Amino acid sequence: MSSTTVISVDAMGGDHGPSVTVAGVETFLKAQGPQRARFILHGDEAAITAQLAKAPLARAASEVRHTDQVIAMDEKPAVAVRRGKGSSLWNAIQSVKSGEASAVVSAGNTGALMALSKLILRMSAPGLDRPAIVASWPTIKGGHTAVLDVGANVSSDAKQLVEFAIMGEAFHRAVHHVEKPSIGILNVGSEEMKGHDEVREAAALLRSGRFDLDYQGFVEGDDLSRGVVDVVVTDGFTGNIALKTAEGVARFISGLMKDALLSSPLSRVGAMLAYGALKAMRRRIDPNSINGGPLLGLNGLVIKSHGGADARGFNSALRVAIDLAESDYMTKVAENMARLDLGEDAPAAVEVAQ
């Protein structure tokens, strides 16, 4: 491997395995250029090599690491921890631990990925129970809002909510290229006196001036898709419900629109005339276009791809991995975490584990 950024890939993960993961690497290299990155593909060598035969760019930029052990998509995390050593997922994460790769991408079992990542890489913040999952939420402004946590930590105290703000701000800057992302805390109202103790205490910490963050105050549920702030912080219980509700509403509206457009010959003509605009709208809300949810809070970069992602979707997850790996994400997080733990007198320079 050269000095080019190296990404470790669990090639067997997801619903489709190497047929999508290898094709995703090929799609990435076609779009970004053949020298953009190099890849370590972990999994069954014969299956991966068969797919590389159809993907010349990926073949030239990849090294295959064979293992015949695979973590099943329905395997329980506890079982994955007990028997996961030597699997494609374990080995892919281990490549980040050893420093051989800058980030790992997997479309495999989410619970297993989280459990093995925590076991192998460890947590960077002592207060975090598990890595926070961040979702890039499409907004009416055409951009994205980073929302976290969306399911990993069911309950979170004030300190953990501030940690989410720190990680989410650094993520948004690295992936969505906003120089100074604004931050809000999800609450039942925008007034300062509203909400439970944890959110009000977190708000006080973020307003203290201790951190180099653009905190804007409380936001409400309908602000998520409006793009009122760049980063929305909440606990995993609330975040997961909000995410699943939004996905359900999107499917409901999509179904209503499809029925309406096909309801009569005249509406079908209208649909044909509006085809370009409808296609553009579909691209904006397509999960494949915003695929790639980092597990934040680990001593290493771990990116979760949707299990059912196609090659274009896996390519999106690889882009997130590259953006984070080539950014100052880890440094900025470490600096603000030190301010959280040590107060305003924390040293300006913080040693960061690379």
C-alpha positions in Angstrom: 0.0 0.0 0.0 1.2 3.5 -0.8 0.8 6.8 1.1 -2.6 7.3 -0.5 -5.5 7.1 1.9 -6.4 3.5 2.6 -9.9 2.4 3.4 -10.6 -1.0 4.9 -13.8 -2.7 3.5 -15.8 -5.6 4.9 -16.4 -6.9 1.4 -18.8 -9.6 2.6 -21.2 -7.3 4.5 -24.7 -6.3 3.5 -27.4 -8.1 1.6 -25.4 -8.5 -1.5 -21.8 -8.9 -0.4 -18.9 -8.5 -3.0 -21.3 -7.9 -5.9 -22.1 -4.5 -4.4 -19.0 -3.7 -2.3 -16.6 -4.3 -5.1 -18.9 -2.5 -7.6 -19.1 0.4 -5.1 -15.3 0.7 -5.0 -15.3 0.7 -8.8 -18.0 3.4 -8.9 -16.1 5.5 -6.4 -12.9 5.3 -8.4 -14.7 6.1 -11.7 -16.1 9.3 -10.1 -13.1 10.3 -8.0 -10.2 9.1 -10.1 -8.1 5.9 -9.9 -5.5 7.4 -7.6 -8.0 8.8 -5.1 -7.7 5.9 -2.5 -6.6 2.4 -2.0 -8.6 -0.4 -0.5 -8.2 -3.5 1.6 -11.0 -5.9 0.8 -11.7 -8.5 3.6 -13.6 -11.7 2.8 -13.7 -14.7 0.6 -10.9 -14.4 -1.9 -12.6 -16.4 -4.6 -15.9 -14.4 -4.4 -14.1 -11.0 -4.3 -11.7 -11.9 -7.1 -14.6 -12.9 -9.3 -16.1 -9.5 -8.9 -12.8 -7.7 -9.3 -12.5 -9.4 -12.7 -15.4 -7.1 -13.8 -14.0 -4.0 -12.1 -10.6 -3.0 -13.5 -10.1 0.2 -11.4 -11.0 -1.6 -8.2 -8.7 -4.5 -9.0 -5.8 -2.2 -9.6 -6.4 -0.2 -6.3 -7.3 -3.1 -4.0 -5.6 -5.8 -1.9 -7.7 -8.9 -1.0 -7.3 -10.3 2.5 -8.9 -13.8 2.6 -11.1 -15.2 5.3 -13.9 -17.7 5.1 -15.6 -16.4 8.3 -18.5 -14.1 7.9 -20.8 -12.4 10.5 -24.4 -13.1 9.4 -26.8 -10.1 9.1 -29.1 -11.5 11.7 -26.4 -12.6 14.2 -26.8 -11.2 17.7 -24.0 -8.8 18.8 -23.1 -10.9 21.8 -22.6 -14.0 19.6 -20.6 -11.9 17.1 -18.2 -10.8 19.9 -17.7 -14.4 21.0 -17.1 -15.9 17.6 -16.2 -12.9 15.4 -12.4 -13.0 15.6 -11.0 -13.7 12.2 -14.2 -12.8 10.4 -14.3 -10.3 7.5 -15.8 -7.7 9.8 -13.3 -8.2 12.6 -10.4 -8.1 10.2 -11.6 -5.0 8.5 -11.9 -3.1 11.9 -8.5 -4.5 13.0 -6.9 -2.9 10.0 -7.9 0.5 11.4 -6.7 -0.5 14.9 -3.3 -1.4 13.5 -3.0 1.8 11.6 -2.9 0.1 8.3 -6.2 1.8 7.1 -7.6 5.2 8.0 -11.3 4.1 8.1 -13.5 1.0 7.8 -16.7 0.7 5.8 -19.2 -2.1 6.3 -22.8 -2.8 5.1 -23.0 -5.7 7.5 -24.8 -6.3 10.8 -25.2 -3.0 12.6 -25.2 -4.4 16.1 -22.2 -6.6 15.4 -20.3 -3.7 13.8 -21.0 -1.5 16.8 -20.0 -4.2 19.3 -16.8 -5.2 17.6 -15.8 -1.6 16.9 -16.2 -0.8 20.6 -14.2 -3.9 21.6 -11.4 -3.5 19.1 -11.1 0.3 18.9 -12.4 1.4 22.3 -14.3 4.6 23.0 -12.6 7.9 22.8 -14.9 9.5 25.4 -15.2 7.8 28.8 -18.8 8.9 29.3 -20.1 7.4 26.1 -21.7 4.0 26.5 -21.8 3.2 22.8 -20.8 5.0 19.6 -23.3 7.6 18.5 -24.9 7.1 15.1 -25.3 10.2 12.9 -27.8 10.6 10.1 -27.5 13.2 7.3 -31.1 14.6 7.1 -32.1 16.3 3.8 -33.4 19.8 4.2 -35.6 22.1 2.1 -32.6 24.3 1.5 -30.9 21.6 -0.5 -28.3 20.7 2.1 -28.3 18.3 5.1 -28.7 18.5 8.8 -26.5 16.1 10.9 -28.7 14.5 13.5 -27.3 12.5 16.4 -27.7 10.2 18.2 -30.3 8.2 16.1 -30.3 5.0 18.0 -27.2 3.9 19.7 -27.5 5.5 23.2 -31.1 5.2 24.4 -30.6 7.8 27.2 -27.9 10.5 27.5 -27.0 12.9 30.3 -26.0 16.5 29.7 -22.3 15.7 29.2 -23.0 13.1 26.6 -25.3 15.5 24.7 -22.4 18.0 24.6 -20.1 15.2 23.4 -22.6 14.6 20.6 -22.5 18.3 19.7 -18.7 18.2 19.5 -18.7 15.1 17.3 -21.6 16.2 15.1 -20.0 19.6 14.5 -16.7 18.1 13.4 -18.5 15.5 11.3 -20.6 18.1 9.5 -17.6 20.3 8.7 -15.7 17.3 7.3 -18.4 15.7 5.3 -20.7 18.6 4.3 -18.0 21.2 4.1 -19.5 23.9 6.3 -16.8 26.0 7.8 -18.6 26.8 11.1 -21.6 24.5 11.5 -24.4 25.8 13.8 -25.8 23.5 16.5 -29.2 23.1 18.2 -30.6 20.7 20.8 -33.8 19.0 20.0 -36.5 19.9 22.5 -40.2 20.3 23.0 -40.0 24.0 22.5 -37.5 26.7 21.7 -37.8 28.5 25.1 -34.9 28.1 27.5 -37.1 27.0 30.4 -38.6 24.1 28.5 -37.4 20.5 28.4 -36.0 18.0 31.0 -32.9 18.7 33.2 -30.5 17.0 30.8 -31.2 19.2 27.8 -31.3 22.4 29.8 -28.0 21.5 31.5 -26.4 20.6 28.1 -27.6 23.9 26.7 -26.0 25.8 29.6 -22.7 24.1 29.0 -22.8 24.9 25.3 -23.7 28.5 26.0 -20.8 28.8 28.5 -18.2 29.8 25.8 -16.0 26.9 26.8 -16.1 25.3 23.4 -15.4 26.7 19.9 -18.9 25.9 18.8 -21.8 27.9 17.2 -24.6 27.0 19.5 -28.0 28.4 18.5 -30.3 27.1 21.2 -33.2 24.7 21.2 -34.9 23.5 18.0 -38.1 21.6 17.5 -39.0 18.5 15.5 -40.3 20.5 12.5 -37.0 22.3 12.3 -35.1 19.1 11.3 -35.9 19.3 7.6 -36.0 23.1 7.5 -32.3 23.3 7.9 -32.6 25.8 10.8 -29.2 24.6 12.2 -26.5 22.3 10.7 -26.3 19.9 13.6 -29.2 18.7 15.8 -28.3 16.9 19.1 -30.6 14.5 20.9 -30.6 11.2 22.7 -30.8 7.9 20.8 -34.3 7.1 21.9 -35.8 10.4 20.6 -33.5 10.5 17.6 -34.4 7.0 16.4 -38.2 7.7 16.8 -37.8 11.0 14.8 -35.8 9.2 12.1 -38.2 6.3 11.7 -41.2 8.7 11.8 -39.7 10.8 9.0 -38.9 7.7 6.9 -42.5 6.5 7.3 -44.0 9.8 6.4 -41.7 10.0 3.3 -42.9 6.6 2.2 -46.6 7.6 2.8 -46.3 10.8 0.8 -44.4 9.0 -2.0 -47.2 6.4 -2.2 -49.9 9.1 -2.3 -48.0 10.9 -5.0 -47.6 7.8 -7.1 -51.3 6.9 -6.8 -52.3 10.4 -7.8 -50.0 10.5 -10.8 -51.3 7.2 -12.1 -55.0 7.8 -11.3 -56.1 8.9 -14.7 -54.7 9.3 -18.3 -54.5 13.1 -17.8 -52.5 12.7 -14.6 -50.1 10.3 -16.4 -49.5 12.9 -19.0 -48.8 15.4 -16.3 -46.3 12.9 -14.7 -44.5 12.6 -18.0 -44.2 16.4 -18.4 -42.9 16.7 -14.8 -40.6 13.7 -15.1 -37.3 15.7 -14.8 -38.5 17.5 -11.7 -39.8 14.3 -10.1 -36.5 12.5 -10.9 -34.5 15.3 -9.2 -36.8 15.1 -6.1 -36.4 11.4 -5.9 -32.6 11.8 -6.0 -32.7 14.2 -3.1 -34.6 11.8 -0.8 -33.0 8.5 -2.1 -31.2 6.8 0.8 -28.4 5.8 -1.6 -27.5 9.4 -2.2 -26.9 10.1 1.5 -25.7 6.6 2.5 -22.9 6.3 5.1 -23.6 6.8 8.8 -20.4 7.1 10.9 -20.2 5.6 14.4 -18.9 8.6 16.3 -17.0 8.4 19.6 -14.6 5.6 18.7 -10.8 5.7 18.6 -11.0 5.2 14.9 -13.3 5.9 11.9 -16.1 3.4 11.3 -18.7 4.0 8.6 -22.0 2.0 8.4 -23.6 1.5 5.0 -27.2 0.5 4.5 -27.3 -3.3 4.2 -29.5 -3.1 1.1 -27.4 -0.3 -0.6 -26.5 -0.7 -4.3 -23.1 0.2 -5.8 -24.0 3.9 -5.9 -25.0 3.8 -2.3 -21.9 2.0 -1.2 -19.9 4.6 -3.1 -21.6 7.3 -1.0 -20.4 5.5 2.2 -16.9 5.3 0.8 -17.0 9.1 0.1 -17.9 9.7 3.7 -15.0 7.6 4.9 -12.6 9.5 2.7 -13.9 12.9 3.8 -13.5 12.0 7.4 -10.1 10.3 7.0 -8.7 13.3 5.2 -10.1 15.9 7.6 -9.1 17.3 11.0 -12.2 15.5 12.5 -10.3 13.5 15.2 -8.2 16.5 16.2 -11.1 18.9 16.6 -13.1 16.4 18.6 -10.1 15.7 20.9 -9.6 19.4 21.5 -13.2 20.1 22.5 -13.4 16.9 24.5 -10.5 18.1 26.6 -12.3 21.4 27.2 -15.3 19.4 28.4 -13.3 17.3 30.8 -10.8 19.9 32.0 -12.7 23.1 31.8 -11.6 26.4 30.3 -7.9 26.0 31.3 -7.5 22.9 29.1 -4.3 23.0 27.1 -4.7 24.3 23.5 -2.8 21.4 22.1 -4.1 18.0 22.7 -2.3 14.8 21.8 -4.5 12.8 19.4 -4.3 9.1 18.8 -3.9 8.6 15.1 
